Structure formats: structure tokens, C-alpha cells
Amino acid sequence: MDLEGFAKRGLSRGDQDVQERLAGMILEVKGERITAEHAERLAKAVVEEALATLEPKGNVFDLPVAGVTMGEFGVGSRGSGDFYAHEKIAEVIGETGAVIDSRQLDDSGAVEAKGRYIVLTVDGMHSRLSDYPFLAGFHVTRATLRDIYVMRARPVAMFSDIHLADDGDVGRLFDHLAGIAAVGELAKVPLITGSTLRIGGDMVIGDRLTGCVGAVGVSDRLSPRKDAAPGDVILMTEGAGGGTVCAAALYYGHHEVVEETINVKFLEAASALLDADVEIHAMTDVTNGGIRGDAKEISRTAGVKLVFFEDAMARLVNRRVLKMLESLEIDYLGVSIDALLIIAPPTSAEEIKKVVRGTGVEIETIGRVEEGSGVELHADGDVKEFEPRFRESAYTPIKKAVDAGPLRDFAEMRMKVDIAAERAIAKKRKFVDMVERSRRIRT
């Protein structure tokens, strides 16, 4: 519960009872751990701080308001809106000089150092696993290591950043860390540093947990998405899902399915491929947005056409997971299934399969790369367009309710987002120039 946000919205509207309502909210959350008098003092302090920062003066406080919210644009929901936002993020960052950066839409970036590649990535925990810290830690760690492995890098260290709201029990921190450390032990990648903070400090009450896990890897060669080439074949390993499938299972009451996701098969298969002398052009993990989202990004980044065979893909999804998704009418092609997608020359296909199956993980050829653009799905004797939706497949009741709600015109929102990004770029340039001028004056 964001006390500062609540206060500022009320004050901006001219509400007269903001402080009183805040005190009631604080008492509701903190209960017997706080007196009514102390709740009133806290509420008064919140209003005092909110008033002081409601309209701060100075150019640095100018915000490039888009007039489009994260939810409206689908940011973080792994669909067309989210992909577009990430393109804009790359524009705001600008030229980096890195070997691989945000412009390529890979999940990891890479720089060259002394003849080797340093690969870096970070993943945020699944927001709906806040009440299940171990699962949140396990799945975000596995997701982070996936992003290192698909760049054909060996992960060597991890860091974590944990934020728990003011009323969260400290035991939740330890449970979350246990999930992270469990994957670290299984993958033999140490968690060596991190940060632990409260969400919003004193201004956010409740017990919401969020955070991220990052990893660094080293490699002598890379396999970015842009290297997919016409004539390649597409292979995929088996998958049982991660945080997304966990959330679907939890919030639809299929709790027995959660255990299917507790494995490190992806990491074992990817690790084995690092040790194999086999040619691979590109790899990626089938994550949120599913194959629909990954395929679209690969096609655009590499300038190729991807062709998929649906029957081959379906056979690689864990049976219990697939049965649950089908019963809930959740499109498995639009959610994370924790599978490894490999794009390689046909001459490498059998050796790749041999290496992966040697770890006990199933793998099959599920498609091919052609000249052209876009993505095709061959299913039930038909050829279908295979586009990502505006958001990933709705996999919880609240997501289905959101999908059924009103939608703003995407073209209009995109124009507003463009303007906000341009303003952010201009602001960055302004303050970079200001600091550089100051440097010149000092020297």
C-alpha cells in the first residue's frame, strides 16, 4: 500500500480528509502493533512530506509524462506493447559501444574484455509469487542463469536485490534467499553479493516482496538472436514452465502442478552444450510471451522468416502442465514454458540432440529458418500467422479480467510513448552536456 502515492493523489484533488483516511489505512495494515495515536502521527508526517514534494521546482524534476500507464501499454506483459517499450528503452539508452546491448533485444548484454566476452543479465522475480518467496527466488534465479547460458556463456557469479515492504516478516527474506541459493548450488554458481531494502522505505506498508537476481558469465563465443540464418533448423527442449506456470497453478488451484516446475533441466542441457564442439547460431529461452514473442523478436532482429510446426512443440510441453493450461484455456504458445530454443545449421542438429539427450532432457526439431520476414505456424494442416498478442496469454483470473476490460487505441498510445521517450533523451542530453561543461570549467 503506497501511502505517499495515496496522499499525493488526494492532495492534488483537494481532498480534505487525506490525513484521516491515511491513519485508518495504517491501522488496518499494522493492527495491534501500533496505537491509533502513532498512526495519526505517521499519517501527518506522510502528508507533510507529500506536500513538500508535490510540485518541486527545478529542471531536473521535469517528468516526460506520456499520459499512458504501464498497464494500459502492457509493459511487462510480454506482448506487442512491451516489445515496443523495450525498443524505446534502447533508444533512450543510446549508443553503448557494447558487443550486444538492448538494441538487439537479447535478454543479456555483452562487452569484450581482453579477448573474451563478459555477459551480464538481470531478471526481476515474478510479481505474483510475492507470497511464495522460495518459489520466487528459485524461478528468478533459474531465469537469470538461462539468459547467460543462451548467450553461450558460462555463469560465474550472481547477485540479488531484495525489497520487502515495511510489514513483511524477516523470515520471508530468508525463504527467498533459500530459493536463490538452491539454484545456485544445483548449478554451481555462487551468489556473492546483493542488497536488501524495504519497498518505499516507510512510505509503503504491507508485506509485498519484489526484487531481482543478476548474473555475470564469460565466453569465447556468443550466440545472439541476430545470428539466426536462412537454412537453419530450430530445435526445442522439453519444458515445464517457471514462474508463469507456478502463478497459473497457484491462482487457479492446481497446486500439485507447481512441483513440476522445480527442476534445472534447462541449465543442465545448456551447460552440456557449452562443452560440446558443435556449431550453434542462436539460442534463446522460451519465456514470458512464449514462443509467439520470442519468434517475432528473432525474426525482426535477424531479418529472417521463422516457420514452426505446432504438433512438434506440443509434444515437448510437460504433460501435466499442458493439461492444466488447456483446461484453463491458456495458450501455451503465449506463456513461458522454460524451454531452450536452439537455431543451428542442419549439419549440427543430430549432434545437438545427442548432447542434450545425454543429460536426460528431451529435444526435437520444431521448425526452420527461411529467407524473408515474419513467423508462420503450421498446425492441423493449415498455415497460420504466428503473431504475439498485445499481452502474453492471460494465465491468472486477474489477467483474464484485465484482458476483458477496455483497451485504448494502440497507435495513439504509441505516439504518446514516442514523445515521452524523445523528451527523456533530450533531458539526458541536457544534463550530460551540463556536467561536461562543468568538467571543462574545473580543468
BANUSE-394171 format. One record per residue (C-alpha): residue in one letter; residue number from 1; x, y, z. Coordinates in steps of 0.001 Angstrom, whole numbers, always signed. Each point is the difference from the previous one (the first is absolute). Example, Ala and Ser with C-alpha at 12.3 -4.5 7.8 and 13.67 -1.06 7.14 Angstrom:
<mikols>
@code A&pos 1&east +12300&north -4500&up +7800
@code S&pos 2&east +1370&north +3440&up -660
</mikols>
This chain:
<mikols>
@code M&pos 1&east +0&north +0&up +0
@code D&pos 2&east +1673&north +3183&up -1233
@code L&pos 3&east -690&north +2685&up +2612
@code E&pos 4&east +1866&north +2726&up -1870
@code G&pos 5&east -1813&north -669&up -3258
@code F&pos 6&east -3359&north -47&up +1773
@code A&pos 7&east +780&north +3291&up +1747
@code K&pos 8&east +1190&north +1776&up -3133
@code R&pos 9&east -3036&north -1081&up -2021
@code G&pos 10&east -2329&north +1240&up +2722
@code L&pos 11&east +1838&north +3280&up +486
@code S&pos 12&east +44&north +644&up -3749
@code R&pos 13&east -3786&north -404&up -51
@code G&pos 14&east -412&north +2303&up +3000
@code D&pos 15&east -1371&north -2751&up +2292
@code Q&pos 16&east -401&north +1232&up +3590
@code D&pos 17&east +106&north -3370&up +1764
@code V&pos 18&east +3276&north -1386&up -1345
@code Q&pos 19&east +1733&north -142&up +3377
@code E&pos 20&east -2963&north -1640&up +1736
@code R&pos 21&east -355&north -2656&up -2692
@code L&pos 22&east +3737&north -696&up +66
@code A&pos 23&east -102&north -573&up +3756
@code G&pos 24&east -2798&north -2509&up -477
@code M&pos 25&east +1926&north -1844&up -2711
@code I&pos 26&east +3106&north -173&up +2169
@code L&pos 27&east -1998&north -1440&up +2899
@code E&pos 28&east -1664&north -2526&up -2300
@code V&pos 29&east +3337&north -1402&up -1160
@code K&pos 30&east +2039&north +242&up +3201
@code G&pos 31&east -2799&north -988&up +2394
@code E&pos 32&east +930&north -523&up +3634
@code R&pos 33&east +3683&north +740&up -675
@code I&pos 34&east -784&north +3724&up +14
@code T&pos 35&east -2196&north +2418&up +1950
@code A&pos 36&east -2560&north +2332&up -1540
@code E&pos 37&east +2039&north +2959&up +1202
@code H&pos 38&east +3151&north -1233&up -1732
@code A&pos 39&east -1961&north -718&up -3190
@code E&pos 40&east -1180&north +3606&up +31
@code R&pos 41&east +3571&north +1269&up +461
@code L&pos 42&east +1161&north -2125&up -2934
@code A&pos 43&east -2877&north +1233&up -2170
@code K&pos 44&east +824&north +3614&up +850
@code A&pos 45&east +3653&north -568&up -968
@code V&pos 46&east -1014&north -1627&up -3286
@code V&pos 47&east -2170&north +2997&up -913
@code E&pos 48&east +2790&north +2411&up +986
@code E&pos 49&east +2497&north -1749&up -2293
@code A&pos 50&east -2534&north -333&up -2818
@code L&pos 51&east -744&north +3731&up +106
@code A&pos 52&east +3713&north +853&up -45
@code T&pos 53&east +565&north -2040&up -3167
@code L&pos 54&east -3308&north +484&up -1801
@code E&pos 55&east +1365&north +2643&up -2348
@code P&pos 56&east +3810&north +159&up +354
@code K&pos 57&east +1729&north +2823&up -1845
@code G&pos 58&east +2916&north -579&up -2369
@code N&pos 59&east +700&north -1418&up -3458
@code V&pos 60&east +1232&north -3307&up +1376
@code F&pos 61&east -3515&north -687&up +1320
@code D&pos 62&east -1687&north +416&up -3387
@code L&pos 63&east -1583&north -3346&up -859
@code P&pos 64&east -590&north -1068&up -3624
@code V&pos 65&east -3615&north -1034&up +661
@code A&pos 66&east -1390&north -2293&up -2696
@code G&pos 67&east -3604&north -59&up +1167
@code V&pos 68&east +124&north -3780&up -442
@code T&pos 69&east +289&north -2364&up +2957
@code M&pos 70&east +2108&north -3138&up +221
@code G&pos 71&east -3103&north -2165&up +141
@code E&pos 72&east -1712&north +1716&up -2920
@code F&pos 73&east +3052&north -476&up -2210
@code G&pos 74&east +636&north -3544&up +1182
@code V&pos 75&east +3528&north +685&up +1254
@code G&pos 76&east +1265&north -3121&up +1727
@code S&pos 77&east -2784&north -2091&up -1510
@code R&pos 78&east +2190&north -1379&up -2800
@code G&pos 79&east -2132&north +960&up -2957
@code S&pos 80&east +176&north +2554&up -2792
@code G&pos 81&east -215&north +2968&up +2382
@code D&pos 82&east +2802&north -1326&up +2161
@code F&pos 83&east +2249&north -724&up -2983
@code Y&pos 84&east -564&north +3517&up -1322
@code A&pos 85&east +825&north +1499&up +3391
@code H&pos 86&east +3282&north -1907&up +22
@code E&pos 87&east +889&north +1421&up -3410
@code K&pos 88&east -547&north +3452&up +1474
@code I&pos 89&east +2109&north -890&up +3034
@code A&pos 90&east +2873&north -811&up -2353
@code E&pos 91&east -439&north +3395&up -1684
@code V&pos 92&east +107&north +1824&up +3334
@code I&pos 93&east +3176&north -1866&up +985
@code G&pos 94&east +1565&north +797&up -3359
@code E&pos 95&east +3272&north -1192&up -1497
@code T&pos 96&east +1979&north -2040&up +2525
@code G&pos 97&east +2948&north -1477&up -1886
@code A&pos 98&east -864&north -3437&up +1412
@code V&pos 99&east +184&north -3122&up -2143
@code I&pos 100&east -3631&north -752&up +901
@code D&pos 101&east -2300&north +2479&up +1703
@code S&pos 102&east -3702&north +809&up +314
@code R&pos 103&east -365&north +763&up -3706
@code Q&pos 104&east +316&north -3694&up -904
@code L&pos 105&east -2856&north -924&up +2394
@code D&pos 106&east +1996&north -2877&up +1466
@code D&pos 107&east -531&north -650&up +3693
@code S&pos 108&east +3727&north +425&up +712
@code G&pos 109&east +2567&north +2557&up -1034
@code A&pos 110&east +3667&north -554&up -748
@code V&pos 111&east +3226&north +1977&up -84
@code E&pos 112&east +3441&north -1118&up -1147
@code A&pos 113&east +2862&north -14&up +2491
@code K&pos 114&east +3482&north -1356&up -683
@code G&pos 115&east -1126&north -2295&up -2768
@code R&pos 116&east -2980&north -1463&up +1860
@code Y&pos 117&east -3639&north +1003&up +344
@code I&pos 118&east -1493&north +1082&up +3303
@code V&pos 119&east -3739&north -702&up -23
@code L&pos 120&east -2335&north +1710&up +2465
@code T&pos 121&east -3693&north -406&up +695
@code V&pos 122&east -2626&north +661&up +2657
@code D&pos 123&east -3539&north -1315&up +470
@code G&pos 124&east -2770&north +1212&up +2264
@code M&pos 125&east -1885&north -2548&up +2080
@code H&pos 126&east -3510&north -912&up -1061
@code S&pos 127&east -2258&north +2568&up +1658
@code R&pos 128&east -2757&north -2521&up +778
@code L&pos 129&east +2363&north -2179&up +2037
@code S&pos 130&east +391&north +2629&up +2731
@code D&pos 131&east -1818&north -2229&up +2509
@code Y&pos 132&east +2237&north -2958&up -907
@code P&pos 133&east +3547&north +1339&up +491
@code F&pos 134&east +1826&north -3298&up -560
@code L&pos 135&east -1748&north -573&up -3325
@code A&pos 136&east +629&north +3626&up -975
@code G&pos 137&east +3702&north -376&up +766
@code F&pos 138&east +329&north -3373&up -1702
@code H&pos 139&east -1648&north +1053&up -3241
@code V&pos 140&east +1593&north +3429&up -363
@code T&pos 141&east +3438&north -1551&up +536
@code R&pos 142&east -621&north -2690&up -2561
@code A&pos 143&east -1265&north +2614&up -2444
@code T&pos 144&east +3105&north +2128&up +500
@code L&pos 145&east +2379&north -2895&up -575
@code R&pos 146&east -1962&north -973&up -3119
@code D&pos 147&east +742&north +3417&up -1458
@code I&pos 148&east +3721&north -494&up +542
@code Y&pos 149&east +49&north -3509&up -1438
@code V&pos 150&east -1899&north +882&up -3184
@code M&pos 151&east +2789&north +2421&up -851
@code R&pos 152&east +2352&north -3024&up +174
@code A&pos 153&east +1637&north +1408&up +3100
@code R&pos 154&east +950&north -1796&up +3191
@code P&pos 155&east -1603&north +1697&up +3035
@code V&pos 156&east +2600&north +690&up +2683
@code A&pos 157&east -1782&north +2112&up +2635
@code M&pos 158&east -3393&north +1391&up +1017
@code F&pos 159&east -1341&north +2951&up +1976
@code S&pos 160&east -3421&north +644&up +1485
@code D&pos 161&east -2065&north +3057&up +855
@code I&pos 162&east -2881&north -629&up +2393
@code H&pos 163&east -2673&north +2533&up +966
@code L&pos 164&east -2517&north -906&up +2699
@code A&pos 165&east -2685&north +2425&up +1143
@code D&pos 166&east -14&north +1431&up +3509
@code D&pos 167&east -2309&north -2621&up +1567
@code G&pos 168&east +1587&north -3036&up -1644
@code D&pos 169&east +1312&north -2641&up +2379
@code V&pos 170&east +3796&north -304&up -96
@code G&pos 171&east -388&north -3754&up -530
@code R&pos 172&east -1240&north +767&up -3500
@code L&pos 173&east +3455&north +1363&up -839
@code F&pos 174&east +1623&north -3244&up +1030
@code D&pos 175&east -2541&north -2130&up -1871
@code H&pos 176&east +611&north +2040&up -3153
@code L&pos 177&east +3762&north -291&up +373
@code A&pos 178&east -357&north -3742&up +513
@code G&pos 179&east -1716&north -264&up -3382
@code I&pos 180&east +2778&north +1984&up -1655
@code A&pos 181&east +2735&north -1977&up +1736
@code A&pos 182&east -1633&north -3339&up -869
@code V&pos 183&east +391&north +687&up -3720
@code G&pos 184&east +3479&north +1374&up +611
@code E&pos 185&east +1058&north -3239&up +1676
@code L&pos 186&east -1567&north -2189&up -2683
@code A&pos 187&east +1610&north +2030&up -2799
@code K&pos 188&east +3251&north +555&up +1925
@code V&pos 189&east -210&north +3784&up -423
@code P&pos 190&east +634&north +1964&up +3218
@code L&pos 191&east -2184&north +2827&up +1256
@code I&pos 192&east +2712&north +2433&up +1085
@code T&pos 193&east -1628&north +3358&up +747
@code G&pos 194&east -3237&north +1916&up +48
@code S&pos 195&east -2226&north +2538&up +1677
@code T&pos 196&east -2943&north -236&up +2400
@code L&pos 197&east -2378&north +2932&up +366
@code R&pos 198&east -3578&north +861&up +834
@code I&pos 199&east -2338&north +882&up -2860
@code G&pos 200&east -487&north +3747&up +224
@code G&pos 201&east +1541&north +152&up +3468
@code D&pos 202&east -2569&north +1275&up +2517
@code M&pos 203&east -2371&north +1088&up -2770
@code V&pos 204&east -1173&north -3462&up -1106
@code I&pos 205&east -1748&north -2233&up +2525
@code G&pos 206&east -1052&north -3607&up -361
@code D&pos 207&east +2102&north -3088&up -682
@code R&pos 208&east +534&north +74&up -3779
@code L&pos 209&east +3313&north -1492&up -1138
@code T&pos 210&east +1836&north +817&up -3193
@code G&pos 211&east +3547&north -53&up -1265
@code C&pos 212&east +2343&north -1375&up -2592
@code V&pos 213&east +2913&north -2337&up -565
@code G&pos 214&east +2831&north +821&up -2375
@code A&pos 215&east +2875&north -2067&up -1330
@code V&pos 216&east +3264&north +440&up -1824
@code G&pos 217&east +1522&north -2516&up -2383
@code V&pos 218&east +3063&north -358&up -2185
@code S&pos 219&east +312&north -1391&up -3502
@code D&pos 220&east +2310&north -323&up -2977
@code R&pos 221&east -2918&north +38&up -2458
@code L&pos 222&east -3560&north +1326&up -16
@code S&pos 223&east -3315&north -1193&up -1400
@code P&pos 224&east -2225&north +3090&up -257
@code R&pos 225&east -3392&north -70&up -1684
@code K&pos 226&east +1226&north +2125&up -2896
@code D&pos 227&east +2177&north -2885&up -1226
@code A&pos 228&east -2943&north -2186&up -1046
@code A&pos 229&east +431&north -707&up -3737
@code P&pos 230&east -2123&north -1369&up -2892
@code G&pos 231&east +399&north -3757&up -288
@code D&pos 232&east +345&north -491&up +3768
@code V&pos 233&east -2183&north -2430&up +1891
@code I&pos 234&east -1784&north +863&up +3258
@code L&pos 235&east +189&north -2437&up +2906
@code M&pos 236&east -1718&north +164&up +3377
@code T&pos 237&east +466&north -1853&up +3274
@code E&pos 238&east -2751&north -1202&up +2299
@code G&pos 239&east -1447&north +2543&up +2409
@code A&pos 240&east -2245&north +41&up +3043
@code G&pos 241&east -204&north +3741&up +569
@code G&pos 242&east +1309&north +2251&up +2732
@code G&pos 243&east -1477&north +2958&up +1854
@code T&pos 244&east -2829&north +439&up -2490
@code V&pos 245&east -1177&north -3608&up +228
@code C&pos 246&east +409&north +181&up +3790
@code A&pos 247&east -2257&north +3049&up +110
@code A&pos 248&east -2609&north -1675&up -2199
@code A&pos 249&east +65&north -3135&up +2141
@code L&pos 250&east -186&north +1939&up +3268
@code Y&pos 251&east -2756&north +2429&up -889
@code Y&pos 252&east -2187&north -2565&up -1754
@code G&pos 253&east +397&north -2539&up +2810
@code H&pos 254&east +2126&north -2561&up -1912
@code H&pos 255&east +2615&north -27&up +2756
@code E&pos 256&east +1256&north -3471&up -833
@code V&pos 257&east +1387&north +1318&up -3301
@code V&pos 258&east +2441&north +2353&up +1755
@code E&pos 259&east +2448&north -2817&up +769
@code E&pos 260&east +321&north -756&up -3722
@code T&pos 261&east +1806&north +3322&up -378
@code I&pos 262&east +2643&north -710&up +2658
@code N&pos 263&east +2882&north -1251&up -2133
@code V&pos 264&east +3180&north +1212&up -1689
@code K&pos 265&east -327&north -1952&up -3244
@code F&pos 266&east +506&north +3101&up -2151
@code L&pos 267&east +3213&north +888&up +1800
@code E&pos 268&east +1346&north -3546&up -284
@code A&pos 269&east -716&north -179&up -3728
@code A&pos 270&east +1452&north +3448&up -698
@code S&pos 271&east +3093&north -728&up +2082
@code A&pos 272&east +647&north -3200&up -1943
@code L&pos 273&east -185&north +1926&up -3273
@code L&pos 274&east +2689&north +2394&up +1224
@code D&pos 275&east +2400&north -2918&up +248
@code A&pos 276&east -920&north -1432&up -3407
@code D&pos 277&east +1858&north +841&up -3201
@code V&pos 278&east -3135&north +705&up -2011
@code E&pos 279&east -1014&north +2952&up -2176
@code I&pos 280&east -2946&north +2013&up +1317
@code H&pos 281&east -1080&north +3322&up -1482
@code A&pos 282&east -2501&north +1220&up +2593
@code M&pos 283&east -1677&north -1080&up +3225
@code T&pos 284&east -2758&north +1408&up +2140
@code D&pos 285&east -2246&north -1105&up +2814
@code V&pos 286&east -3740&north -250&up -553
@code T&pos 287&east -1080&north +2468&up +2655
@code N&pos 288&east -2940&north +2310&up +704
@code G&pos 289&east -1778&north +766&up -3218
@code G&pos 290&east +784&north -3564&up -995
@code I&pos 291&east +1204&north -1146&up -3372
@code R&pos 292&east -2283&north +2603&up -1570
@code G&pos 293&east +2032&north +2825&up +1492
@code D&pos 294&east +3434&north -1570&up -398
@code A&pos 295&east -597&north -913&up -3634
@code K&pos 296&east -1102&north +3506&up -926
@code E&pos 297&east +3071&north +1549&up +1639
@code I&pos 298&east +2383&north -2456&up -1685
@code S&pos 299&east -1591&north +563&up -3407
@code R&pos 300&east +298&north +3777&up +281
@code T&pos 301&east +3484&north +31&up +1513
@code A&pos 302&east +1526&north -2527&up -2454
@code G&pos 303&east -2022&north +1069&up -3057
@code V&pos 304&east -1280&north -3519&up -705
@code K&pos 305&east -3215&north -1981&up -170
@code L&pos 306&east -695&north -2687&up +2602
@code V&pos 307&east -2220&north -3019&up -668
@code F&pos 308&east -1305&north -2127&up +2894
@code F&pos 309&east -1818&north -3335&up +211
@code E&pos 310&east -2532&north +62&up +2807
@code D&pos 311&east -340&north -3751&up +512
@code A&pos 312&east +3732&north -332&up +682
@code M&pos 313&east -83&north +2834&up +2534
@code A&pos 314&east -2996&north -1390&up +1893
@code R&pos 315&east +1759&north -3338&up +562
@code L&pos 316&east +2801&north +1768&up +1887
@code V&pos 317&east -2218&north +1667&up +2611
@code N&pos 318&east -293&north -1846&up +3308
@code R&pos 319&east -3180&north -2091&up -145
@code R&pos 320&east -1438&north +1187&up +3318
@code V&pos 321&east +798&north +3610&up -800
@code L&pos 322&east -1520&north -220&up -3487
@code K&pos 323&east -3128&north -1693&up +1346
@code M&pos 324&east -459&north +2774&up +2564
@code L&pos 325&east +551&north +2782&up -2556
@code E&pos 326&east -2438&north -1578&up -2465
@code S&pos 327&east -2655&north -478&up +2704
@code L&pos 328&east +334&north +3680&up +913
@code E&pos 329&east -5&north +1098&up -3667
@code I&pos 330&east +3469&north +1520&up +337
@code D&pos 331&east +1992&north +24&up -3242
@code Y&pos 332&east +3242&north -1820&up +784
@code L&pos 333&east +1642&north +1679&up -2996
@code G&pos 334&east -424&north +3361&up +1717
@code V&pos 335&east +1506&north -724&up +3424
@code S&pos 336&east +3377&north -994&up +1397
@code I&pos 337&east +592&north -3739&up -148
@code D&pos 338&east +3673&north +79&up +1073
@code A&pos 339&east +1209&north -1674&up -3191
@code L&pos 340&east +3275&north +569&up -1825
@code L&pos 341&east -342&north +1119&up -3625
@code I&pos 342&east +3029&north -725&up -2185
@code I&pos 343&east +566&north +1251&up -3554
@code A&pos 344&east +2804&north -1790&up -1826
@code P&pos 345&east +1137&north -1336&up -3385
@code P&pos 346&east -1686&north -3311&up -969
@code T&pos 347&east +3391&north -1721&up +172
@code S&pos 348&east +120&north +705&up +3748
@code A&pos 349&east -3513&north -1165&up +862
@code E&pos 350&east +685&north -3658&up +807
@code E&pos 351&east +3065&north +768&up +2098
@code I&pos 352&east -1944&north +2637&up +1967
@code K&pos 353&east -2751&north -2527&up +669
@code K&pos 354&east +2539&north -2592&up +1114
@code V&pos 355&east +1641&north +2413&up +2448
@code V&pos 356&east -3293&north +1203&up +1482
@code R&pos 357&east -1517&north -3475&up +288
@code G&pos 358&east +3177&north -1074&up +1740
@code T&pos 359&east -1105&north +2179&up +2944
@code G&pos 360&east -3386&north -1711&up +145
@code V&pos 361&east -1819&north +2877&up -1683
@code E&pos 362&east -2212&north -541&up -3065
@code I&pos 363&east +489&north +2112&up -3131
@code E&pos 364&east -1513&north +68&up -3499
@code T&pos 365&east +128&north +2005&up -3213
@code I&pos 366&east -2991&north +2332&up -6
@code G&pos 367&east +595&north +2286&up -2988
@code R&pos 368&east +2326&north +1676&up -2455
@code V&pos 369&east +1363&north +3394&up -1016
@code E&pos 370&east -689&north +1388&up -3472
@code E&pos 371&east +689&north +3104&up -2051
@code G&pos 372&east -2582&north +2715&up +593
@code S&pos 373&east -1652&north +1390&up +3081
@code G&pos 374&east -2669&north -831&up +2524
@code V&pos 375&east -1050&north -3268&up +1612
@code E&pos 376&east -2184&north -2887&up -1178
@code L&pos 377&east -1654&north -2729&up +2029
@code H&pos 378&east -902&north -3291&up -1684
@code A&pos 379&east -2846&north -1584&up +1948
@code D&pos 380&east -2726&north -2513&up -877
@code G&pos 381&east +876&north +159&up -3683
@code D&pos 382&east -308&north +3788&up -127
@code V&pos 383&east +2574&north +2794&up -149
@code K&pos 384&east -808&north +2714&up +2509
@code E&pos 385&east +1483&north +3354&up +904
@code F&pos 386&east +1889&north -285&up +3255
@code E&pos 387&east -54&north +3463&up +1511
@code P&pos 388&east +415&north +971&up +3664
@code R&pos 389&east -3124&north +1405&up +1589
@code F&pos 390&east -202&north +3383&up +1701
@code R&pos 391&east +724&north -1810&up +3273
@code E&pos 392&east +1216&north -3512&up +736
@code S&pos 393&east -2649&north -2697&up +448
@code A&pos 394&east -2191&north +897&up +2973
@code Y&pos 395&east +1038&north -2643&up +2537
@code T&pos 396&east -1689&north +1135&up +3245
@code P&pos 397&east -3571&north +1123&up +765
@code I&pos 398&east +1063&north +3649&up +369
@code K&pos 399&east +1838&north -97&up -3316
@code K&pos 400&east -3107&north -1335&up -1726
@code A&pos 401&east -2042&north +2775&up +1604
@code V&pos 402&east +2516&north +2600&up -1204
@code D&pos 403&east -97&north -1431&up -3521
@code A&pos 404&east -3791&north +284&up +14
@code G&pos 405&east +162&north +3663&up +969
@code P&pos 406&east +84&north +3093&up -2213
@code L&pos 407&east +3015&north +496&up -2252
@code R&pos 408&east +1388&north +3329&up -1198
@code D&pos 409&east +964&north +490&up -3612
@code F&pos 410&east +3506&north -1435&up -346
@code A&pos 411&east +1090&north +2399&up -2756
@code E&pos 412&east -987&north +2987&up +2142
@code M&pos 413&east +1832&north -1390&up +3044
@code R&pos 414&east +3067&north -786&up -2083
@code M&pos 415&east +171&north +3611&up -1206
@code K&pos 416&east -143&north +1260&up +3596
@code V&pos 417&east +2680&north -2486&up +1047
@code D&pos 418&east +2210&north +1196&up -2870
@code I&pos 419&east -294&north +3588&up +1198
@code A&pos 420&east +816&north -958&up +3606
@code A&pos 421&east +3085&north -1921&up -1161
@code E&pos 422&east +1158&north +2958&up -2101
@code R&pos 423&east -375&north +2313&up +2981
@code A&pos 424&east +1970&north -2401&up +2197
@code I&pos 425&east +2802&north -107&up -2591
@code A&pos 426&east +50&north +3805&up -130
@code K&pos 427&east +139&north +185&up +3807
@code K&pos 428&east +2867&north -2485&up +112
@code R&pos 429&east +1912&north +2005&up -2609
@code K&pos 430&east -625&north +3255&up +1866
@code F&pos 431&east +1420&north -1232&up +3286
@code V&pos 432&east +2899&north -1873&up -1598
@code D&pos 433&east +958&north +3246&up -1769
@code M&pos 434&east -377&north +1928&up +3243
@code V&pos 435&east +2348&north -2320&up +1903
@code E&pos 436&east +2509&north -47&up -2862
@code R&pos 437&east +62&north +3820&up -73
@code S&pos 438&east +605&north -4&up +3749
@code R&pos 439&east +2919&north -2388&up -476
@code R&pos 440&east +1577&north +2252&up -2613
@code I&pos 441&east -317&north +3018&up +2299
@code R&pos 442&east +1706&north -1850&up +2862
@code T&pos 443&east +2920&north -1046&up -2200
</mikols>
